[in-house]
């Protein structure tokens, strides 16, 4: 059998100050238009001293490119901003429920299995996939939420099949807390006994400065005022956010 995929130690440290390398499966469990996701395991920089040593993880990479460290800039920024605002939102609800976001760590590929080998052709025959990893490309390592997650709120604010008052209120809260600066949606993840653990958020933000044509702050999914207006088009207040202000002059 070919060797599993491996990364070098992550460039970033987690909240405990630890770095990790990831060992992950040969083929992705998800492929969509943007990303391929692989299931893996974390190994601490100093062995078991790493707080997350031995934990399952998801390794995410781009479907259509071989990213560098800087290519993950807006993705990292969205995740970190969402985690900070979730911590503020939780102060309103704890201990009743909790919202958290996986904050990714960037790592460069060390070993990528050879899809052109004989055993590689066999694997591709039984587990066909399009993504071909390359040594040296940069991936992000995230919490493993399971191979199946729920879409609660789409990038446009449309409510998914698993409707949640908590997450509807969270989106509204992000606009209110930042004084209309941004809205967080694109909420996908799992609900484990009242703890919503999410990844891959989308942020729609007001452009920086006075130039309305300026590039958005949070990457290609950031649709600015149009994205904020779209969220509130679908939003329905509930008991958690009913007393929060609503925008009064957004164009759709």
Legacy VTK file of the C-alpha trace (Angstrom):
# vtk DataFile Version 3.0
C-alpha trace
ASCII
DATASET POLYDATA
POINTS 252 float
0.000 0.000 0.000
1.182 3.587 -0.627
2.081 5.747 2.337
-0.583 8.072 3.668
-0.445 11.785 2.980
1.607 13.786 5.509
2.202 17.441 6.273
5.088 19.216 7.917
4.383 20.941 11.227
1.735 23.632 10.958
3.008 27.154 10.446
0.380 28.433 12.900
-0.062 27.542 16.555
-3.392 26.660 18.139
-4.867 28.484 21.138
-2.672 26.395 23.447
0.474 27.426 21.588
1.026 24.022 19.974
1.945 23.028 16.433
0.927 19.767 14.748
1.578 17.694 11.697
-1.271 15.798 10.067
-1.356 12.311 8.613
-4.438 11.814 6.426
-6.250 9.454 4.096
-5.374 8.880 0.457
-8.671 10.110 -0.981
-11.090 12.896 0.075
-14.432 12.268 1.740
-15.811 15.486 0.176
-15.116 17.152 -3.143
-17.085 20.209 -4.233
-16.437 23.122 -6.598
-14.069 24.817 -4.140
-12.519 22.321 -1.747
-11.453 18.746 -1.152
-11.675 17.462 2.445
-9.637 14.566 3.845
-9.958 12.792 7.190
-6.769 12.633 9.212
-5.102 12.590 12.623
-3.008 15.186 14.461
0.446 14.555 15.925
1.889 17.114 18.319
5.205 18.891 17.823
6.485 17.286 21.021
4.415 14.130 20.931
1.660 13.724 23.467
2.422 17.096 25.037
0.311 18.688 22.311
-3.201 19.206 23.686
-4.779 17.801 20.519
-2.261 15.009 19.885
-4.098 11.978 18.483
-7.308 13.861 17.660
-9.092 13.383 14.358
-8.882 16.325 11.978
-10.034 17.499 8.577
-7.438 18.534 6.023
-8.821 21.028 3.502
-7.277 22.070 0.206
-8.356 23.821 -2.975
-9.909 21.691 -5.693
-8.547 23.704 -8.603
-5.127 24.902 -7.465
-2.151 24.112 -5.254
-2.327 26.888 -2.642
0.508 28.764 -0.981
0.444 30.120 2.565
-0.830 33.541 1.496
-3.675 32.030 -0.525
-5.430 31.058 2.724
-5.376 34.613 4.106
-9.070 35.499 3.754
-10.176 31.988 4.779
-8.126 32.222 7.973
-9.426 35.727 8.684
-13.074 34.672 8.309
-12.636 31.742 10.704
-10.829 33.814 13.333
-13.371 36.662 13.159
-16.251 34.196 13.435
-14.652 32.527 16.476
-14.211 35.880 18.235
-17.811 36.955 17.624
-19.117 33.521 18.659
-17.353 33.939 22.016
-19.171 37.265 22.513
-22.501 35.755 21.442
-22.074 32.878 23.892
-22.044 35.344 26.778
-25.727 35.958 26.023
-26.691 32.289 26.001
-24.381 30.283 28.232
-24.809 27.787 29.728
-27.925 27.095 27.691
-26.096 26.585 24.403
-22.840 27.420 22.644
-21.587 28.380 19.188
-17.973 27.789 18.170
-15.905 27.734 14.983
-12.980 25.595 13.926
-9.935 27.841 13.517
-7.672 26.349 10.820
-3.910 25.915 10.946
-1.849 26.102 7.743
0.640 23.364 6.893
2.769 22.496 3.883
2.556 19.045 2.347
5.528 16.788 3.101
4.481 13.540 1.403
1.717 13.095 -1.172
0.992 9.605 -2.423
1.625 8.885 -6.078
-1.664 8.537 -7.938
0.234 7.357 -11.031
1.533 4.221 -9.328
-0.016 0.797 -9.943
-1.715 0.757 -6.538
-2.807 4.337 -7.191
-4.745 3.259 -10.271
-6.471 0.584 -8.193
-7.457 3.098 -5.523
-8.782 5.523 -8.133
-10.846 2.717 -9.656
-12.595 1.975 -6.355
-12.592 5.511 -4.856
-12.607 7.901 -7.838
-11.692 11.483 -7.059
-10.362 14.500 -8.959
-8.028 16.206 -6.485
-4.330 15.428 -6.927
-2.216 16.640 -4.024
1.333 17.860 -4.625
4.259 17.946 -2.251
4.821 21.538 -1.197
1.243 22.764 -1.570
-0.272 24.340 1.531
-3.366 22.851 3.145
-5.343 23.868 6.237
-5.929 21.572 9.198
-9.259 21.895 11.011
-11.410 20.135 13.598
-13.083 16.982 12.273
-16.839 17.551 12.501
-17.804 14.273 10.863
-18.134 13.284 7.243
-21.706 14.644 7.162
-22.553 18.157 8.331
-25.726 20.254 8.265
-26.223 23.520 6.388
-28.033 25.874 8.759
-27.703 29.155 6.842
-26.365 29.509 3.301
-23.909 32.137 2.036
-26.871 34.280 0.964
-28.676 33.928 4.296
-31.202 31.396 3.020
-32.292 29.128 5.858
-31.188 25.522 5.352
-33.161 22.345 6.077
-31.924 22.259 9.689
-33.349 25.574 10.854
-31.910 26.951 14.103
-33.148 29.957 16.091
-29.740 30.108 17.783
-27.841 30.490 14.518
-30.416 32.860 13.040
-29.876 35.033 16.106
-26.097 34.675 15.828
-26.120 36.130 12.315
-28.239 39.076 13.489
-25.974 39.512 16.529
-22.849 39.816 14.367
-24.371 42.758 12.494
-25.523 44.425 15.707
-22.307 43.833 17.687
-20.120 45.241 14.888
-22.463 48.235 14.433
-23.418 47.198 10.920
-19.860 46.452 9.827
-20.483 42.816 8.862
-22.753 39.755 8.938
-21.588 36.159 9.367
-23.539 33.464 7.538
-22.643 30.376 5.516
-23.100 28.404 8.732
-22.390 24.683 8.319
-21.482 22.136 10.978
-22.930 19.920 13.684
-25.149 20.288 16.744
-23.962 18.181 19.656
-26.327 18.537 22.597
-26.792 22.264 22.128
-23.202 22.984 21.074
-23.091 24.194 17.470
-19.592 23.561 16.127
-19.138 25.154 12.710
-16.558 25.693 9.984
-16.068 27.582 6.699
-18.098 30.736 7.547
-18.886 33.456 5.024
-18.588 37.112 6.011
-20.301 39.956 4.156
-18.766 43.284 5.143
-18.996 46.999 4.472
-16.064 48.062 2.231
-13.076 49.601 3.964
-12.626 53.323 3.436
-14.855 55.574 1.369
-14.361 53.850 -2.000
-17.347 51.565 -2.539
-15.480 49.748 -5.339
-12.667 48.649 -3.033
-11.937 44.910 -2.826
-13.861 43.319 0.038
-12.070 42.408 3.250
-13.131 38.776 3.610
-12.395 37.116 0.301
-14.353 36.263 -2.847
-17.515 35.239 -0.977
-17.786 38.675 0.645
-20.603 40.405 -1.260
-20.556 43.552 0.845
-23.825 45.435 1.394
-25.589 43.162 -1.103
-24.654 40.145 1.023
-25.793 41.844 4.230
-29.088 42.819 2.593
-29.558 39.244 1.357
-29.103 37.864 4.871
-31.761 40.170 6.307
-34.097 39.444 3.405
-34.388 35.858 4.682
-33.886 36.548 8.393
-36.795 36.199 10.823
-36.189 37.379 14.364
-36.872 35.063 17.295
-36.856 35.377 21.084
-33.045 35.653 21.201
-32.632 38.551 18.757
-36.078 40.173 18.727
-34.892 43.257 20.627
-31.787 43.824 18.487
-31.933 46.695 15.981
-32.605 45.892 12.331
-31.071 47.682 9.328
-33.460 50.203 7.833
-31.913 51.224 4.513
-30.290 48.263 2.769
-30.683 47.880 -0.973
-31.374 44.402 -2.313
LINES 1 253
252 0 1 2 3 4 5 6 7 8 9 10 11 12 13 14 15 16 17 18 19 20 21 22 23 24 25 26 27 28 29 30 31 32 33 34 35 36 37 38 39 40 41 42 43 44 45 46 47 48 49 50 51 52 53 54 55 56 57 58 59 60 61 62 63 64 65 66 67 68 69 70 71 72 73 74 75 76 77 78 79 80 81 82 83 84 85 86 87 88 89 90 91 92 93 94 95 96 97 98 99 100 101 102 103 104 105 106 107 108 109 110 111 112 113 114 115 116 117 118 119 120 121 122 123 124 125 126 127 128 129 130 131 132 133 134 135 136 137 138 139 140 141 142 143 144 145 146 147 148 149 150 151 152 153 154 155 156 157 158 159 160 161 162 163 164 165 166 167 168 169 170 171 172 173 174 175 176 177 178 179 180 181 182 183 184 185 186 187 188 189 190 191 192 193 194 195 196 197 198 199 200 201 202 203 204 205 206 207 208 209 210 211 212 213 214 215 216 217 218 219 220 221 222 223 224 225 226 227 228 229 230 231 232 233 234 235 236 237 238 239 240 241 242 243 244 245 246 247 248 249 250 251
